[in-house]
Amino acid sequence: MNVRPRLSTAKVVDAALELVDEQGVEALTLAAVAAKTGVATPSLYKHVASLGELRGHVGVRVLEEMAERFTGAVIGRAGDDAVAALMHAYRAYVRERPKRYGAMPVDPLHDELQRDAGMKLMEVMFAALRSYGLEGSQAIHAARRLRVIVHGFASIESGGGFGLPEGLDETYDQLVRMYLDDLRGQS
């Protein structure tokens, strides 16, 4: 007697994340997730309406993981210590899960499914930046700069784009110090 696997949306997303971790976001298809979960593709429609919705759920999970990791890194810290810890936790996430990071949505705040998870991640960034006295648009610009620095560096690093012999940790530490100097200059 064949026992059919019991699926839920969470288990479908788990399987999708495993697939992404193994093969990259380009490999994420409903057929591939169905094969991974041992069901026929139409069985997935009980849990996700489309590949787009599945990608949305995957994005939410990545955002939530990042927010949880970053919160753990900055809790109990303030100022330069909090921001540096956040930047190092961000880079570490990309280094540990480069393919999963590739599934992070570019603009979650304008997607109904991803908005809350995106705001949670932004709130961690704003909390780390709070002790610099930046408010409103200043805080938004500072958070964007932080994201650009870490995303750019970590994405190039995970793609093997730094071929010169100088140590990457030293380069990254220089970027963190440069960003911190900029923040102190604004407050």
Residue pairs with C-beta under 8 A, 6 or more apart in sequence:
4 38
4 39
5 11
5 37
5 38
5 39
7 37
7 39
7 43
7 44
7 46
7 47
8 47
9 47
9 48
9 57
11 37
11 47
12 33
12 37
12 44
12 47
12 48
12 54
12 57
13 54
13 57
13 58
13 61
15 33
15 36
15 37
16 28
16 33
16 54
16 57
16 58
17 58
17 61
17 100
17 103
18 36
19 27
19 28
19 32
19 33
19 36
20 27
20 28
20 58
20 99
20 100
20 102
20 103
21 97
21 99
21 100
22 99
23 32
23 99
24 99
24 102
25 99
25 102
25 103
28 51
28 54
28 55
28 58
28 103
29 51
30 41
30 44
30 48
30 51
30 54
31 41
33 44
33 54
34 40
34 41
34 43
34 44
37 44
44 54
48 54
48 57
53 113
55 103
56 105
56 111
56 113
56 114
57 113
58 103
59 103
59 104
59 105
59 108
59 111
59 113
59 114
59 117
60 108
60 113
60 114
60 117
62 100
62 101
62 103
62 104
62 105
63 104
63 105
63 108
63 114
63 117
63 118
63 120
63 121
64 117
64 120
65 93
65 100
66 90
66 93
66 104
66 121
67 117
67 120
67 121
67 123
67 124
69 89
69 92
69 93
70 86
70 89
70 90
70 121
70 124
70 125
70 128
71 124
72 89
73 85
73 86
73 88
73 89
74 82
74 85
74 86
74 89
74 124
74 127
74 128
77 85
77 128
78 130
78 131
79 131
79 132
80 180
80 183
80 184
82 127
82 128
82 131
83 128
83 129
83 146
83 176
83 179
83 180
83 183
84 176
84 180
85 128
86 124
86 125
86 128
86 146
87 146
87 149
87 150
87 176
87 179
88 176
90 150
90 154
91 150
91 153
91 154
91 157
91 172
93 101
94 101
94 150
94 151
94 154
94 155
94 157
94 158
95 154
95 157
95 158
98 158
98 159
101 154
101 155
101 158
105 111
105 114
105 118
108 114
108 115
108 117
108 118
108 121
109 115
109 118
109 119
109 122
111 118
122 143
125 143
125 146
125 147
126 139
126 143
129 139
129 142
129 143
129 146
129 183
132 142
132 183
132 184
132 186
132 187
133 187
134 142
134 183
134 186
134 187
138 186
142 183
142 186
145 179
145 182
146 179
149 175
149 179
153 171
153 172
153 175
156 162
157 168
162 168
162 171
